[in-house]
Amino acid sequence: MSQPSVSVVLPVYNAAQTVAQTIASVLAQSFTAFELVIVDDGSTDDTLARLMPLAEADARIHLVSRGSGGVSSARNLGVELARGGLIAFIDADDLWAADKLAAHVVRHARDMRLAASYARIGFLPQHATSLDACRTLSSVGEGSLRLLDVLGENPVCTMSNLVVRRDVYLAAGGFDTGLSHAEDQEFVARLLSRGSRIEAIDAVLVGYRFSPDGLSMDFDRMKAGWQLLARRHLEGPALTGLEALYLRYLARRTLRSGGSPFKALSYAFEGLRTDARAFLAEPRRGFGTLAGALAAPILPRAMRRHVFA
């Protein structure tokens, strides 16, 4: 195939139940000058068997299989093999809108100095097959992304949302392979700390599926990873205020995913103890999250997921 403008990097580990739908959403893009680099990170289920015929059927797909090394090193390998000037990441249980790549290509063509871009996200039930099933949507701010935005509630949210120039990625040194949680936040924070400009596209282009067994549902480890990251950049009142916001975010994530209602309540109370003013800022989110956490223990799990997702 000709030189691609965009390289899509997809790390995969034991994703047999979702990866075909994820790949279908990539192959259905209205912008077609891309390649898809898939790195199977030592899957032990039949993920690789499902990927091989897909790679054989489409010349845009490049499949690499290796022993398990973690998601950060899998992404780094994918970028090393990539040929496009823009790198788009997607995780193996997420979905893209059909105009995802087209919107980012236009945005970067308008501003060649833009380092990276992201968009709005639709949050999906576990078995959703399209963005039509979105229950709630993320929001994006105006202007350039700030470090405090990323260390707080992080509007980028997932690597499936980020498109970055390959030269910027390489200059930053790629993902920190020592992190298994918050590695995406750490990467974006590092870009910003280096002076890179990241801006939003005000359109819903990513579907984020909640998987109760997924790596992104281990909230205590997410919290530990966030604390390690935040302390690299902040200290004092600024750190405690952002920690309260992040605990509010974890409470909402727990509620949305159908996780333990008592865990959601624990995050909410910890956030209030850390910095009540910061936690309750933006009353709709602050008081709404607290009310949801208080009500969750008396609701059946299926109802919690329906109400809070």
C-alpha positions as CSV (number, residue, x, y, z in Angstrom):
1,M,0.0,0.0,0.0
2,S,1.0,3.7,-0.4
3,Q,2.5,5.7,2.4
4,P,-0.2,6.2,5.0
5,S,-1.0,9.6,6.5
6,V,-2.1,8.1,9.8
7,S,-0.9,5.0,11.7
8,V,-3.4,3.5,14.1
9,V,-1.8,1.6,16.9
10,L,-3.8,-1.1,18.7
11,P,-2.3,-3.0,21.6
12,V,-4.2,-6.3,22.3
13,Y,-4.2,-8.7,25.2
14,N,-6.9,-11.4,25.7
15,A,-9.5,-9.3,23.9
16,A,-11.2,-12.0,21.8
17,Q,-14.7,-10.9,22.7
18,T,-14.3,-7.3,21.6
19,V,-11.4,-6.8,19.3
20,A,-13.2,-7.6,16.0
21,Q,-15.8,-4.9,16.6
22,T,-13.0,-2.5,17.5
23,I,-11.1,-3.3,14.3
24,A,-14.4,-3.0,12.3
25,S,-14.8,0.5,13.6
26,V,-11.3,1.4,12.4
27,L,-11.7,-0.2,8.9
28,A,-15.0,1.7,8.5
29,Q,-13.3,5.1,8.7
30,S,-14.3,7.7,6.0
31,F,-10.7,8.7,5.9
32,T,-8.9,5.7,4.3
33,A,-5.2,6.6,4.0
34,F,-4.2,4.8,7.2
35,E,-2.5,1.7,8.4
36,L,-3.5,-0.3,11.4
37,V,-0.6,-1.7,13.5
38,I,-1.8,-4.4,15.9
39,V,0.5,-5.6,18.6
40,D,-0.7,-8.8,20.3
41,D,0.9,-8.6,23.8
42,G,1.1,-12.4,24.6
43,S,-2.6,-13.2,24.6
44,T,-3.4,-16.6,26.1
45,D,-7.0,-16.8,24.7
46,D,-7.9,-17.1,21.0
47,T,-7.3,-13.4,20.3
48,L,-4.4,-14.1,17.9
49,A,-6.4,-16.7,16.0
50,R,-9.2,-14.1,15.4
51,L,-6.7,-11.5,14.3
52,M,-4.8,-13.5,11.7
53,P,-7.6,-13.8,9.1
54,L,-8.5,-10.1,9.5
55,A,-4.9,-9.2,8.8
56,E,-4.8,-11.5,5.8
57,A,-7.9,-9.9,4.4
58,D,-6.8,-6.2,4.5
59,A,-3.4,-5.0,3.4
60,R,-3.7,-2.0,5.8
61,I,-3.4,-4.3,8.8
62,H,0.0,-5.1,10.1
63,L,-0.1,-7.8,12.9
64,V,2.8,-8.4,15.3
65,S,2.7,-11.0,18.1
66,R,5.1,-11.1,21.0
67,G,5.4,-12.2,24.6
68,S,3.7,-10.1,27.2
69,G,5.5,-6.9,27.9
70,G,2.7,-4.6,29.0
71,V,0.5,-2.0,27.3
72,S,3.0,0.8,27.4
73,S,5.8,-1.2,25.6
74,A,3.2,-2.6,23.2
75,R,2.2,0.9,22.2
76,N,5.8,1.9,21.9
77,L,6.5,-1.0,19.6
78,G,3.5,-0.1,17.5
79,V,4.8,3.4,17.0
80,E,8.2,2.1,16.2
81,L,6.7,0.1,13.3
82,A,4.4,2.9,12.2
83,R,4.9,5.0,9.1
84,G,2.3,7.7,9.3
85,G,3.0,11.3,10.4
86,L,0.1,11.1,12.8
87,I,-0.4,8.4,15.3
88,A,-3.9,7.5,16.5
89,F,-4.3,5.0,19.4
90,I,-7.2,2.7,20.1
91,D,-7.7,0.1,22.8
92,A,-9.2,-3.3,22.1
93,D,-12.6,-2.7,23.7
94,D,-13.4,0.7,22.4
95,L,-15.1,2.0,19.2
96,W,-14.7,4.9,16.8
97,A,-17.2,7.0,15.0
98,A,-16.8,6.7,11.2
99,D,-15.4,10.3,10.9
100,K,-12.9,10.0,13.8
101,L,-9.7,10.1,11.7
102,A,-11.1,12.5,9.1
103,A,-11.8,15.1,11.9
104,H,-8.4,14.8,13.4
105,V,-6.6,15.0,10.0
106,V,-8.5,18.2,9.1
107,R,-7.7,19.7,12.5
108,H,-4.0,19.0,12.2
109,A,-3.9,20.2,8.6
110,R,-5.3,23.5,9.8
111,D,-2.6,23.9,12.4
112,M,0.6,22.1,11.6
113,R,2.1,23.1,15.0
114,L,-0.6,21.4,16.9
115,A,1.1,18.5,18.8
116,A,-2.0,16.4,19.6
117,S,-5.8,16.4,19.5
118,Y,-8.7,14.7,21.3
119,A,-12.5,14.8,21.2
120,R,-15.5,14.0,23.2
121,I,-16.3,10.5,24.4
122,G,-19.6,8.5,24.6
123,F,-19.7,6.1,27.5
124,L,-21.1,2.7,26.4
125,P,-22.5,-0.4,28.1
126,Q,-20.2,-3.4,28.0
127,H,-21.8,-5.1,25.0
128,A,-22.6,-2.1,22.9
129,T,-21.7,-2.4,19.3
130,S,-22.0,1.2,18.2
131,L,-21.9,4.8,19.5
132,D,-25.7,5.0,19.2
133,A,-25.8,3.2,22.6
134,C,-24.0,6.1,24.4
135,R,-25.7,6.9,27.7
136,T,-23.5,9.8,28.8
137,L,-21.0,12.1,27.1
138,S,-17.8,13.7,28.1
139,S,-17.2,17.4,27.7
140,V,-14.2,19.4,26.4
141,G,-13.0,22.8,27.3
142,E,-12.2,25.7,25.0
143,G,-8.6,26.5,24.2
144,S,-5.5,24.4,24.8
145,L,-5.5,21.6,27.3
146,R,-3.7,22.4,30.6
147,L,-1.6,20.2,32.8
148,L,-4.1,20.8,35.7
149,D,-7.0,19.5,33.4
150,V,-5.1,16.3,32.8
151,L,-4.1,15.8,36.4
152,G,-7.7,16.5,37.5
153,E,-10.6,14.8,35.7
154,N,-8.6,14.3,32.5
155,P,-11.0,15.1,29.5
156,V,-8.8,12.9,27.2
157,C,-9.8,10.0,29.4
158,T,-8.5,7.2,27.2
159,M,-5.7,6.7,24.7
160,S,-8.5,5.7,22.2
161,N,-9.2,9.4,22.1
162,L,-5.7,10.8,21.3
163,V,-4.1,11.5,18.0
164,V,-0.5,12.8,18.2
165,R,2.2,13.8,15.7
166,R,4.8,11.0,15.4
167,D,7.7,13.4,15.8
168,V,6.2,14.8,19.0
169,Y,5.7,11.3,20.4
170,L,9.3,10.3,19.6
171,A,10.8,13.5,21.1
172,A,8.8,12.8,24.3
173,G,10.2,9.3,24.6
174,G,7.0,7.3,24.3
175,F,5.2,5.7,27.1
176,D,6.7,5.0,30.5
177,T,7.0,1.2,30.6
178,G,7.3,1.2,34.4
179,L,3.7,2.2,34.7
180,S,0.7,-0.1,34.3
181,H,-1.9,2.4,35.4
182,A,-2.1,6.1,34.6
183,E,0.4,5.6,31.8
184,D,-1.9,7.5,29.4
185,Q,-2.2,10.4,31.8
186,E,1.5,10.5,32.4
187,F,2.2,10.6,28.7
188,V,-0.2,13.5,28.1
189,A,1.1,15.3,31.2
190,R,4.6,14.9,29.9
191,L,3.7,16.3,26.5
192,L,2.2,19.4,28.2
193,S,5.1,19.8,30.5
194,R,7.4,19.9,27.5
195,G,5.3,22.8,26.0
196,S,3.3,20.8,23.5
197,R,-0.1,22.2,22.5
198,I,-3.1,19.8,22.7
199,E,-6.6,20.9,21.7
200,A,-10.0,19.4,21.5
201,I,-12.5,18.6,18.7
202,D,-16.0,19.3,19.9
203,A,-17.5,16.2,18.5
204,V,-18.3,12.7,19.9
205,L,-15.8,10.5,18.1
206,V,-15.0,7.7,20.6
207,G,-17.1,5.1,22.3
208,Y,-15.7,3.9,25.6
209,R,-17.1,0.5,26.7
210,F,-17.1,-0.3,30.3
211,S,-15.8,-3.8,31.0
212,P,-16.0,-4.9,34.6
213,D,-13.0,-7.2,34.3
214,G,-10.9,-4.7,32.3
215,L,-7.6,-3.2,33.4
216,S,-9.2,0.3,33.5
217,M,-11.7,-1.0,36.2
218,D,-9.0,-1.6,38.8
219,F,-9.8,1.7,40.5
220,D,-7.5,1.3,43.5
221,R,-4.5,0.8,41.2
222,M,-5.6,3.7,39.1
223,K,-5.7,5.8,42.2
224,A,-2.1,4.7,43.2
225,G,-0.9,5.4,39.7
226,W,-2.5,8.8,39.7
227,Q,-0.9,9.7,43.0
228,L,2.5,8.7,41.8
229,L,2.0,10.8,38.6
230,A,0.5,13.9,40.4
231,R,3.3,14.1,42.9
232,R,5.8,14.4,40.1
233,H,4.2,17.7,39.1
234,L,2.4,19.2,42.1
235,E,2.6,19.6,45.9
236,G,0.7,21.4,48.7
237,P,-2.9,22.8,48.2
238,A,-2.9,22.3,44.4
239,L,-2.2,18.6,44.9
240,T,-4.9,18.1,47.5
241,G,-7.5,20.0,45.4
242,L,-6.8,17.9,42.4
243,E,-6.8,14.7,44.4
244,A,-10.3,15.5,45.6
245,L,-11.4,16.0,42.0
246,Y,-9.8,12.7,41.0
247,L,-11.5,10.9,43.8
248,R,-14.8,12.3,42.6
249,Y,-14.0,11.0,39.1
250,L,-13.3,7.5,40.5
251,A,-16.6,7.6,42.4
252,R,-18.4,8.4,39.2
253,R,-16.4,5.7,37.2
254,T,-17.3,3.1,39.9
255,L,-21.0,4.0,39.7
256,R,-21.0,4.0,35.8
257,S,-19.3,0.6,35.6
258,G,-21.6,-1.1,38.1
259,G,-18.8,-1.6,40.6
260,S,-19.2,-1.8,44.3
261,P,-21.5,0.9,45.6
262,F,-19.5,0.9,48.9
263,K,-16.3,1.6,46.9
264,A,-18.0,4.5,45.2
265,L,-19.1,5.8,48.6
266,S,-15.6,5.4,50.0
267,Y,-14.1,7.4,47.1
268,A,-16.7,10.2,47.6
269,F,-16.1,10.4,51.4
270,E,-12.3,10.4,50.9
271,G,-12.7,13.2,48.3
272,L,-14.7,15.2,50.8
273,R,-12.1,14.7,53.5
274,T,-9.3,15.6,51.2
275,D,-10.8,18.9,50.0
276,A,-14.6,19.3,50.3
277,R,-14.6,22.6,48.4
278,A,-12.9,21.2,45.4
279,F,-15.0,18.0,45.5
280,L,-18.2,20.0,45.5
281,A,-17.1,22.5,43.0
282,E,-19.3,22.4,39.9
283,P,-22.5,21.6,41.9
284,R,-24.0,19.4,39.2
285,R,-20.9,17.1,39.4
286,G,-20.0,17.5,43.0
287,F,-23.4,17.2,44.7
288,G,-24.6,14.9,41.9
289,T,-21.7,12.4,42.5
290,L,-22.3,12.6,46.3
291,A,-26.0,12.0,45.9
292,G,-25.4,9.1,43.6
293,A,-22.8,7.5,45.9
294,L,-25.2,7.8,48.8
295,A,-28.1,6.2,46.9
296,A,-26.1,3.5,45.2
297,P,-26.0,1.0,48.1
298,I,-29.8,0.6,48.2
299,L,-30.1,0.1,44.4
300,P,-29.7,-3.3,42.7
301,R,-26.6,-3.5,40.5
302,A,-28.5,-3.6,37.2
303,M,-30.4,-0.5,38.2
304,R,-27.2,1.3,39.3
305,R,-25.6,0.6,35.9
306,H,-28.7,1.9,34.1
307,V,-29.1,5.0,36.2
308,F,-25.4,6.1,36.5
309,A,-24.0,5.0,33.1
